[in-house]
Amino acid sequence: MLMLNRRKAPRKKMVLPVKVSIGKVPHLAHTLDISPTGARLSVHGTQLQPGMIISLQRGLTKAKFRVQWIRQPGPDQQQAGIESLEPQNNFWGVDLSDEFEAKEEMQTLLAVLSHRSKSAM
């Protein structure tokens, strides 16, 4: 069965500390991977729900995110896919554009090489 990738941008594996606020209550968390428009978080000691709006703080930068999905890998641990409601340039403090452009160029090159090898047969 073919599964379509619903992500708007590729993710990059990166562990970054963040503060998650639900209402006015802060919780420590960290990213497992990031993209320009969202992330996958690991959160301890709180329960997130899909559709919930949370505030994330990375350093001095704050932004609102929507919880898209959750997963419960352990008794007191949750993973959550989040999407930014306030797109910002470089919220994570990491330049993601070069890697994604290089990946797209590599995929294009592999497609051309694959096409050439098939037509040479």
N, CA, C and O atoms as a GROMACS GRO file, in nm:
protein
  484
    1MET      N    1   0.083  -0.118   0.000
    1MET     CA    2   0.000   0.000   0.000
    1MET      C    3   0.088   0.125   0.000
    1MET      O    4   0.181   0.135   0.080
    2LEU      N    5   0.059   0.217  -0.088
    2LEU     CA    6   0.135   0.340  -0.100
    2LEU      C    7   0.084   0.442   0.002
    2LEU      O    8  -0.036   0.469   0.009
    3MET      N    9   0.177   0.499   0.080
    3MET     CA   10   0.138   0.602   0.177
    3MET      C   11   0.191   0.736   0.128
    3MET      O   12   0.308   0.747   0.091
    4LEU      N   13   0.108   0.835   0.128
    4LEU     CA   14   0.148   0.968   0.086
    4LEU      C   15   0.208   1.043   0.203
    4LEU      O   16   0.160   1.034   0.316
    5ASN      N   17   0.313   1.118   0.176
    5ASN     CA   18   0.378   1.199   0.279
    5ASN      C   19   0.299   1.329   0.294
    5ASN      O   20   0.292   1.409   0.201
    6ARG      N   21   0.240   1.349   0.412
    6ARG     CA   22   0.156   1.467   0.434
    6ARG      C   23   0.234   1.585   0.489
    6ARG      O   24   0.178   1.693   0.507
    7ARG      N   25   0.362   1.568   0.516
    7ARG     CA   26   0.441   1.678   0.570
    7ARG      C   27   0.464   1.785   0.464
    7ARG      O   28   0.480   1.755   0.346
    8LYS      N   29   0.465   1.909   0.509
    8LYS     CA   30   0.489   2.022   0.418
    8LYS      C   31   0.637   2.039   0.390
    8LYS      O   32   0.675   2.094   0.286
    9ALA      N   33   0.722   1.991   0.480
    9ALA     CA   34   0.868   2.004   0.463
    9ALA      C   35   0.934   1.884   0.530
    9ALA      O   36   0.880   1.829   0.626
   10PRO      N   37   1.049   1.841   0.479
   10PRO     CA   38   1.120   1.728   0.542
   10PRO      C   39   1.166   1.764   0.682
   10PRO      O   40   1.188   1.881   0.714
   11ARG      N   41   1.182   1.662   0.765
   11ARG     CA   42   1.229   1.682   0.902
   11ARG      C   43   1.379   1.656   0.911
   11ARG      O   44   1.436   1.582   0.831
   12LYS      N   45   1.441   1.719   1.009
   12LYS     CA   46   1.582   1.696   1.039
   12LYS      C   47   1.591   1.649   1.183
   12LYS      O   48   1.538   1.715   1.273
   13LYS      N   49   1.657   1.537   1.207
   13LYS     CA   50   1.672   1.487   1.344
   13LYS      C   51   1.758   1.585   1.422
   13LYS      O   52   1.872   1.615   1.386
   14MET      N   53   1.700   1.636   1.531
   14MET     CA   54   1.773   1.732   1.614
   14MET      C   55   1.707   1.740   1.750
   14MET      O   56   1.586   1.761   1.761
   15VAL      N   57   1.787   1.724   1.855
   15VAL     CA   58   1.738   1.734   1.992
   15VAL      C   59   1.768   1.874   2.044
   15VAL      O   60   1.884   1.912   2.061
   16LEU      N   61   1.661   1.950   2.068
   16LEU     CA   62   1.674   2.086   2.118
   16LEU      C   63   1.583   2.102   2.241
   16LEU      O   64   1.467   2.061   2.236
   17PRO      N   65   1.633   2.161   2.350
   17PRO     CA   66   1.546   2.185   2.466
   17PRO      C   67   1.446   2.295   2.436
   17PRO      O   68   1.480   2.397   2.376
   18VAL      N   69   1.322   2.275   2.479
   18VAL     CA   70   1.217   2.376   2.463
   18VAL      C   71   1.131   2.376   2.588
   18VAL      O   72   1.130   2.281   2.665
   19LYS      N   73   1.060   2.486   2.606
   19LYS     CA   74   0.963   2.497   2.715
   19LYS      C   75   0.825   2.499   2.651
   19LYS      O   76   0.797   2.583   2.565
   20VAL      N   77   0.739   2.406   2.692
   20VAL     CA   78   0.603   2.397   2.641
   20VAL      C   79   0.510   2.455   2.746
   20VAL      O   80   0.514   2.414   2.862
   21SER      N   81   0.428   2.551   2.707
   21SER     CA   82   0.330   2.608   2.800
   21SER      C   83   0.191   2.575   2.754
   21SER      O   84   0.153   2.600   2.639
   22ILE      N   85   0.114   2.518   2.846
   22ILE     CA   86  -0.027   2.488   2.823
   22ILE      C   87  -0.102   2.582   2.917
   22ILE      O   88  -0.098   2.563   3.039
   23GLY      N   89  -0.169   2.680   2.861
   23GLY     CA   90  -0.221   2.787   2.945
   23GLY      C   91  -0.103   2.865   2.998
   23GLY      O   92  -0.023   2.917   2.920
   24LYS      N   93  -0.090   2.874   3.128
   24LYS     CA   94   0.024   2.944   3.187
   24LYS      C   95   0.120   2.848   3.256
   24LYS      O   96   0.214   2.892   3.323
   25VAL      N   97   0.098   2.717   3.241
   25VAL     CA   98   0.180   2.617   3.309
   25VAL      C   99   0.293   2.569   3.216
   25VAL      O  100   0.265   2.507   3.114
   26PRO      N  101   0.421   2.597   3.252
   26PRO     CA  102   0.532   2.554   3.167
   26PRO      C  103   0.576   2.411   3.198
   26PRO      O  104   0.570   2.366   3.312
   27HIS      N  105   0.620   2.340   3.093
   27HIS     CA  106   0.672   2.204   3.104
   27HIS      C  107   0.799   2.196   3.020
   27HIS      O  108   0.806   2.254   2.911
   28LEU      N  109   0.899   2.124   3.069
   28LEU     CA  110   1.020   2.105   2.992
   28LEU      C  111   0.998   1.993   2.891
   28LEU      O  112   0.930   1.894   2.920
   29ALA      N  113   1.054   2.010   2.774
   29ALA     CA  114   1.042   1.910   2.667
   29ALA      C  115   1.165   1.924   2.578
   29ALA      O  116   1.250   2.010   2.600
   30HIS      N  117   1.172   1.839   2.477
   30HIS     CA  118   1.278   1.853   2.376
   30HIS      C  119   1.227   1.803   2.242
   30HIS      O  120   1.136   1.720   2.235
   31THR      N  121   1.288   1.855   2.137
   31THR     CA  122   1.252   1.810   2.003
   31THR      C  123   1.323   1.678   1.975
   31THR      O  124   1.429   1.650   2.030
   32LEU      N  125   1.262   1.598   1.889
   32LEU     CA  126   1.327   1.477   1.838
   32LEU      C  127   1.370   1.502   1.693
   32LEU      O  128   1.475   1.456   1.649
   33ASP      N  129   1.287   1.576   1.622
   33ASP     CA  130   1.324   1.625   1.489
   33ASP      C  131   1.246   1.753   1.463
   33ASP      O  132   1.142   1.779   1.524
   34ILE      N  133   1.298   1.832   1.369
   34ILE     CA  134   1.240   1.963   1.342
   34ILE      C  135   1.225   1.984   1.192
   34ILE      O  136   1.289   1.917   1.111
   35SER      N  137   1.138   2.077   1.157
   35SER     CA  138   1.124   2.124   1.019
   35SER      C  139   1.097   2.274   1.026
   35SER      O  140   1.074   2.326   1.135
   36PRO      N  141   1.100   2.343   0.913
   36PRO     CA  142   1.072   2.487   0.919
   36PRO      C  143   0.932   2.519   0.972
   36PRO      O  144   0.909   2.630   1.021
   37THR      N  145   0.837   2.425   0.962
   37THR     CA  146   0.699   2.454   1.001
   37THR      C  147   0.650   2.375   1.122
   37THR      O  148   0.534   2.389   1.161
   38GLY      N  149   0.736   2.293   1.184
   38GLY     CA  150   0.689   2.215   1.298
   38GLY      C  151   0.799   2.131   1.358
   38GLY      O  152   0.918   2.154   1.335
   39ALA      N  153   0.757   2.031   1.436
   39ALA     CA  154   0.853   1.945   1.504
   39ALA      C  155   0.783   1.822   1.560
   39ALA      O  156   0.660   1.812   1.562
   40ARG      N  157   0.866   1.727   1.604
   40ARG     CA  158   0.818   1.615   1.684
   40ARG      C  159   0.881   1.634   1.820
   40ARG      O  160   1.004   1.641   1.833
   41LEU      N  161   0.796   1.642   1.922
   41LEU     CA  162   0.841   1.669   2.059
   41LEU      C  163   0.836   1.543   2.144
   41LEU      O  164   0.757   1.452   2.118
   42SER      N  165   0.921   1.540   2.245
   42SER     CA  166   0.911   1.443   2.353
   42SER      C  167   0.879   1.523   2.479
   42SER      O  168   0.954   1.613   2.518
   43VAL      N  169   0.765   1.490   2.543
   43VAL     CA  170   0.715   1.565   2.657
   43VAL      C  171   0.694   1.470   2.774
   43VAL      O  172   0.642   1.359   2.756
   44HIS      N  173   0.735   1.511   2.893
   44HIS     CA  174   0.716   1.430   3.014
   44HIS      C  175   0.626   1.504   3.112
   44HIS      O  176   0.632   1.627   3.124
   45GLY      N  177   0.542   1.429   3.180
   45GLY     CA  178   0.465   1.486   3.290
   45GLY      C  179   0.344   1.569   3.254
   45GLY      O  180   0.288   1.635   3.342
   46THR      N  181   0.302   1.570   3.130
   46THR     CA  182   0.181   1.641   3.091
   46THR      C  183   0.112   1.563   2.980
   46THR      O  184   0.175   1.485   2.910
   47GLN      N  185  -0.015   1.585   2.964
   47GLN     CA  186  -0.091   1.517   2.861
   47GLN      C  187  -0.134   1.615   2.753
   47GLN      O  188  -0.212   1.707   2.780
   48LEU      N  189  -0.084   1.596   2.633
   48LEU     CA  190  -0.125   1.677   2.520
   48LEU      C  191  -0.236   1.604   2.444
   48LEU      O  192  -0.246   1.481   2.452
   49GLN      N  193  -0.317   1.678   2.373
   49GLN     CA  194  -0.426   1.620   2.292
   49GLN      C  195  -0.420   1.680   2.152
   49GLN      O  196  -0.386   1.798   2.137
   50PRO      N  197  -0.452   1.601   2.049
   50PRO     CA  198  -0.458   1.657   1.914
   50PRO      C  199  -0.554   1.775   1.909
   50PRO      O  200  -0.663   1.772   1.967
   51GLY      N  201  -0.513   1.881   1.838
   51GLY     CA  202  -0.594   2.002   1.827
   51GLY      C  203  -0.562   2.106   1.932
   51GLY      O  204  -0.599   2.222   1.918
   52MET      N  205  -0.492   2.066   2.038
   52MET     CA  206  -0.457   2.158   2.147
   52MET      C  207  -0.358   2.264   2.096
   52MET      O  208  -0.267   2.232   2.019
   53ILE      N  209  -0.377   2.388   2.138
   53ILE     CA  210  -0.284   2.497   2.104
   53ILE      C  211  -0.187   2.513   2.221
   53ILE      O  212  -0.229   2.530   2.336
   54ILE      N  213  -0.058   2.507   2.192
   54ILE     CA  214   0.045   2.520   2.295
   54ILE      C  215   0.139   2.633   2.256
   54ILE      O  216   0.148   2.672   2.140
   55SER      N  217   0.208   2.686   2.356
   55SER     CA  218   0.310   2.787   2.332
   55SER      C  219   0.446   2.721   2.354
   55SER      O  220   0.467   2.652   2.454
   56LEU      N  221   0.538   2.743   2.261
   56LEU     CA  222   0.672   2.688   2.272
   56LEU      C  223   0.770   2.803   2.289
   56LEU      O  224   0.756   2.907   2.225
   57GLN      N  225   0.869   2.782   2.375
   57GLN     CA  226   0.974   2.881   2.391
   57GLN      C  227   1.107   2.814   2.368
   57GLN      O  228   1.138   2.711   2.427
   58ARG      N  229   1.186   2.874   2.280
   58ARG     CA  230   1.322   2.828   2.251
   58ARG      C  231   1.411   2.949   2.271
   58ARG      O  232   1.412   3.040   2.189
   59GLY      N  233   1.487   2.949   2.381
   59GLY     CA  234   1.564   3.069   2.415
   59GLY      C  235   1.468   3.181   2.451
   59GLY      O  236   1.383   3.164   2.539
   60LEU      N  237   1.481   3.294   2.384
   60LEU     CA  238   1.392   3.407   2.410
   60LEU      C  239   1.276   3.412   2.311
   60LEU      O  240   1.188   3.497   2.323
   61THR      N  241   1.275   3.321   2.214
   61THR     CA  242   1.173   3.322   2.110
   61THR      C  243   1.055   3.236   2.150
   61THR      O  244   1.071   3.123   2.198
   62LYS      N  245   0.934   3.289   2.130
   62LYS     CA  246   0.810   3.216   2.161
   62LYS      C  247   0.723   3.210   2.037
   62LYS      O  248   0.726   3.300   1.954
   63ALA      N  249   0.646   3.102   2.026
   63ALA     CA  250   0.550   3.088   1.915
   63ALA      C  251   0.442   2.990   1.956
   63ALA      O  252   0.460   2.907   2.045
   64LYS      N  253   0.328   3.000   1.889
   64LYS     CA  254   0.216   2.909   1.914
   64LYS      C  255   0.217   2.797   1.810
   64LYS      O  256   0.247   2.818   1.693
   65PHE      N  257   0.183   2.676   1.858
   65PHE     CA  258   0.180   2.556   1.775
   65PHE      C  259   0.050   2.481   1.801
   65PHE      O  260  -0.009   2.493   1.908
   66ARG      N  261   0.007   2.403   1.703
   66ARG     CA  262  -0.108   2.314   1.719
   66ARG      C  263  -0.056   2.170   1.725
   66ARG      O  264   0.027   2.130   1.643
   67VAL      N  265  -0.105   2.094   1.821
   67VAL     CA  266  -0.071   1.953   1.831
   67VAL      C  267  -0.149   1.879   1.723
   67VAL      O  268  -0.272   1.882   1.722
   68GLN      N  269  -0.079   1.813   1.632
   68GLN     CA  270  -0.143   1.741   1.521
   68GLN      C  271  -0.170   1.595   1.558
   68GLN      O  272  -0.274   1.540   1.521
   69TRP      N  273  -0.078   1.532   1.629
   69TRP     CA  274  -0.095   1.392   1.668
   69TRP      C  275  -0.013   1.366   1.795
   69TRP      O  276   0.078   1.442   1.828
   70ILE      N  277  -0.047   1.259   1.864
   70ILE     CA  278   0.029   1.218   1.983
   70ILE      C  279   0.057   1.068   1.976
   70ILE      O  280  -0.014   0.993   1.909
   71ARG      N  281   0.161   1.027   2.048
   71ARG     CA  282   0.199   0.886   2.061
   71ARG      C  283   0.248   0.868   2.204
   71ARG      O  284   0.312   0.958   2.259
   72GLN      N  285   0.220   0.755   2.265
   72GLN     CA  286   0.255   0.729   2.405
   72GLN      C  287   0.359   0.616   2.409
   72GLN      O  288   0.320   0.500   2.426
   73PRO      N  289   0.491   0.645   2.394
   73PRO     CA  290   0.591   0.539   2.395
   73PRO      C  291   0.620   0.482   2.534
   73PRO      O  292   0.675   0.372   2.545
   74GLY      N  293   0.584   0.554   2.641
   74GLY     CA  294   0.609   0.507   2.776
   74GLY      C  295   0.501   0.557   2.869
   74GLY      O  296   0.419   0.640   2.830
   75PRO      N  297   0.499   0.507   2.994
   75PRO     CA  298   0.392   0.542   3.088
   75PRO      C  299   0.382   0.692   3.119
   75PRO      O  300   0.272   0.744   3.134
   76ASP      N  301   0.495   0.761   3.127
   76ASP     CA  302   0.491   0.904   3.161
   76ASP      C  303   0.553   0.988   3.050
   76ASP      O  304   0.603   1.098   3.076
   77GLN      N  305   0.550   0.937   2.928
   77GLN     CA  306   0.613   1.007   2.817
   77GLN      C  307   0.518   1.014   2.699
   77GLN      O  308   0.445   0.918   2.670
   78GLN      N  309   0.519   1.126   2.631
   78GLN     CA  310   0.440   1.145   2.510
   78GLN      C  311   0.528   1.203   2.402
   78GLN      O  312   0.618   1.282   2.428
   79GLN      N  313   0.500   1.162   2.280
   79GLN     CA  314   0.557   1.229   2.163
   79GLN      C  315   0.442   1.299   2.094
   79GLN      O  316   0.330   1.247   2.091
   80ALA      N  317   0.469   1.416   2.039
   80ALA     CA  318   0.365   1.492   1.972
   80ALA      C  319   0.420   1.555   1.846
   80ALA      O  320   0.530   1.611   1.845
   81GLY      N  321   0.343   1.546   1.739
   81GLY     CA  322   0.373   1.619   1.617
   81GLY      C  323   0.305   1.754   1.627
   81GLY      O  324   0.184   1.761   1.650
   82ILE      N  325   0.382   1.861   1.609
   82ILE     CA  326   0.325   1.996   1.622
   82ILE      C  327   0.349   2.076   1.494
   82ILE      O  328   0.448   2.056   1.424
   83GLU      N  329   0.256   2.167   1.465
   83GLU     CA  330   0.267   2.254   1.349
   83GLU      C  331   0.256   2.399   1.393
   83GLU      O  332   0.171   2.433   1.476
   84SER      N  333   0.342   2.483   1.338
   84SER     CA  334   0.346   2.624   1.376
   84SER      C  335   0.222   2.698   1.330
   84SER      O  336   0.178   2.682   1.216
   85LEU      N  337   0.166   2.779   1.419
   85LEU     CA  338   0.055   2.867   1.384
   85LEU      C  339   0.106   3.008   1.352
   85LEU      O  340   0.033   3.091   1.298
   86GLU      N  341   0.233   3.033   1.387
   86GLU     CA  342   0.296   3.163   1.367
   86GLU      C  343   0.432   3.141   1.300
   86GLU      O  344   0.536   3.152   1.366
   87PRO      N  345   0.433   3.111   1.170
   87PRO     CA  346   0.562   3.084   1.104
   87PRO      C  347   0.661   3.199   1.125
   87PRO      O  348   0.629   3.316   1.104
   88GLN      N  349   0.781   3.162   1.166
   88GLN     CA  350   0.886   3.260   1.190
   88GLN      C  351   1.011   3.215   1.117
   88GLN      O  352   1.033   3.096   1.095
   89ASN      N  353   1.091   3.311   1.080
   89ASN     CA  354   1.221   3.276   1.022
   89ASN      C  355   1.310   3.222   1.131
   89ASN      O  356   1.343   3.293   1.227
   90ASN      N  357   1.350   3.098   1.117
   90ASN     CA  358   1.450   3.037   1.204
   90ASN      C  359   1.411   3.033   1.352
   90ASN      O  360   1.491   3.070   1.438
   91PHE      N  361   1.290   2.989   1.382
   91PHE     CA  362   1.247   2.974   1.521
   91PHE      C  363   1.342   2.883   1.598
   91PHE      O  364   1.372   2.908   1.715
   92TRP      N  365   1.391   2.777   1.532
   92TRP     CA  366   1.474   2.677   1.600
   92TRP      C  367   1.618   2.724   1.620
   92TRP      O  368   1.691   2.663   1.698
   93GLY      N  369   1.660   2.830   1.550
   93GLY     CA  370   1.798   2.875   1.562
   93GLY      C  371   1.893   2.788   1.482
   93GLY      O  372   2.013   2.786   1.508
   94VAL      N  373   1.839   2.716   1.384
   94VAL     CA  374   1.918   2.624   1.301
   94VAL      C  375   1.882   2.653   1.156
   94VAL      O  376   1.764   2.668   1.123
   95ASP      N  377   1.983   2.660   1.068
   95ASP     CA  378   1.956   2.683   0.926
   95ASP      C  379   1.918   2.550   0.861
   95ASP      O  380   2.002   2.462   0.846
   96LEU      N  381   1.793   2.538   0.824
   96LEU     CA  382   1.745   2.414   0.763
   96LEU      C  383   1.742   2.419   0.611
   96LEU      O  384   1.736   2.314   0.547
   97SER      N  385   1.747   2.536   0.551
   97SER     CA  386   1.726   2.550   0.407
   97SER      C  387   1.833   2.480   0.324
   97SER      O  388   1.798   2.413   0.226
   98ASP      N  389   1.960   2.492   0.359
   98ASP     CA  390   2.066   2.433   0.277
   98ASP      C  391   2.053   2.283   0.268
   98ASP      O  392   2.068   2.226   0.160
   99GLU      N  393   2.026   2.219   0.380
   99GLU     CA  394   2.016   2.073   0.380
   99GLU      C  395   1.898   2.027   0.294
   99GLU      O  396   1.911   1.930   0.219
  100PHE      N  397   1.784   2.096   0.304
  100PHE     CA  398   1.668   2.055   0.227
  100PHE      C  399   1.690   2.077   0.079
  100PHE      O  400   1.649   1.994  -0.003
  101GLU      N  401   1.754   2.190   0.042
  101GLU     CA  402   1.783   2.215  -0.099
  101GLU      C  403   1.880   2.110  -0.152
  101GLU      O  404   1.862   2.060  -0.263
  102ALA      N  405   1.981   2.075  -0.074
  102ALA     CA  406   2.077   1.973  -0.116
  102ALA      C  407   2.009   1.839  -0.133
  102ALA      O  408   2.041   1.764  -0.226
  103LYS      N  409   1.915   1.805  -0.045
  103LYS     CA  410   1.843   1.679  -0.054
  103LYS      C  411   1.759   1.674  -0.182
  103LYS      O  412   1.755   1.572  -0.251
  104GLU      N  413   1.691   1.785  -0.213
  104GLU     CA  414   1.612   1.790  -0.336
  104GLU      C  415   1.701   1.775  -0.458
  104GLU      O  416   1.666   1.704  -0.552
  105GLU      N  417   1.818   1.842  -0.459
  105GLU     CA  418   1.911   1.830  -0.571
  105GLU      C  419   1.961   1.687  -0.584
  105GLU      O  420   1.975   1.637  -0.696
  106MET      N  421   1.987   1.620  -0.472
  106MET     CA  422   2.034   1.482  -0.475
  106MET      C  423   1.926   1.390  -0.530
  106MET      O  424   1.956   1.300  -0.609
  107GLN      N  425   1.799   1.412  -0.491
  107GLN     CA  426   1.690   1.331  -0.542
  107GLN      C  427   1.674   1.350  -0.693
  107GLN      O  428   1.647   1.254  -0.766
  108THR      N  429   1.690   1.474  -0.741
  108THR     CA  430   1.683   1.502  -0.884
  108THR      C  431   1.796   1.431  -0.958
  108THR      O  432   1.773   1.370  -1.062
  109LEU      N  433   1.917   1.438  -0.904
  109LEU     CA  434   2.032   1.372  -0.965
  109LEU      C  435   2.010   1.221  -0.971
  109LEU      O  436   2.036   1.159  -1.074
  110LEU      N  437   1.963   1.161  -0.862
  110LEU     CA  438   1.939   1.017  -0.861
  110LEU      C  439   1.832   0.978  -0.962
  110LEU      O  440   1.843   0.874  -1.026
  111ALA      N  441   1.729   1.061  -0.978
  111ALA     CA  442   1.624   1.033  -1.076
  111ALA      C  443   1.680   1.036  -1.217
  111ALA      O  444   1.646   0.951  -1.299
  112VAL      N  445   1.766   1.134  -1.247
  112VAL     CA  446   1.828   1.144  -1.380
  112VAL      C  447   1.916   1.023  -1.406
  112VAL      O  448   1.909   0.962  -1.513
  113LEU      N  449   2.000   0.988  -1.309
  113LEU     CA  450   2.089   0.873  -1.325
  113LEU      C  451   2.010   0.743  -1.341
  113LEU      O  452   2.047   0.658  -1.422
  114SER      N  453   1.904   0.729  -1.266
  114SER     CA  454   1.820   0.610  -1.276
  114SER      C  455   1.757   0.601  -1.415
  114SER      O  456   1.751   0.493  -1.474
  115HIS      N  457   1.710   0.715  -1.465
  115HIS     CA  458   1.647   0.720  -1.598
  115HIS      C  459   1.750   0.684  -1.706
  115HIS      O  460   1.719   0.611  -1.800
  116ARG      N  461   1.872   0.735  -1.691
  116ARG     CA  462   1.979   0.706  -1.789
  116ARG      C  463   2.012   0.558  -1.789
  116ARG      O  464   2.027   0.498  -1.895
  117SER      N  465   2.025   0.499  -1.669
  117SER     CA  466   2.062   0.358  -1.663
  117SER      C  467   1.954   0.267  -1.723
  117SER      O  468   1.984   0.164  -1.782
  118LYS      N  469   1.828   0.306  -1.707
  118LYS     CA  470   1.717   0.228  -1.764
  118LYS      C  471   1.715   0.241  -1.916
  118LYS      O  472   1.687   0.144  -1.987
  119SER      N  473   1.744   0.362  -1.968
  119SER     CA  474   1.739   0.381  -2.113
  119SER      C  475   1.861   0.321  -2.181
  119SER      O  476   1.858   0.297  -2.302
  120ALA      N  477   1.970   0.296  -2.106
  120ALA     CA  478   2.090   0.235  -2.163
  120ALA      C  479   2.074   0.085  -2.180
  120ALA      O  480   2.153   0.023  -2.250
  121MET      N  481   1.974   0.025  -2.116
  121MET     CA  482   1.954  -0.121  -2.123
  121MET      C  483   1.896  -0.165  -2.252
  121MET      O  484   1.874  -0.284  -2.272
   0.00000   0.00000   0.00000
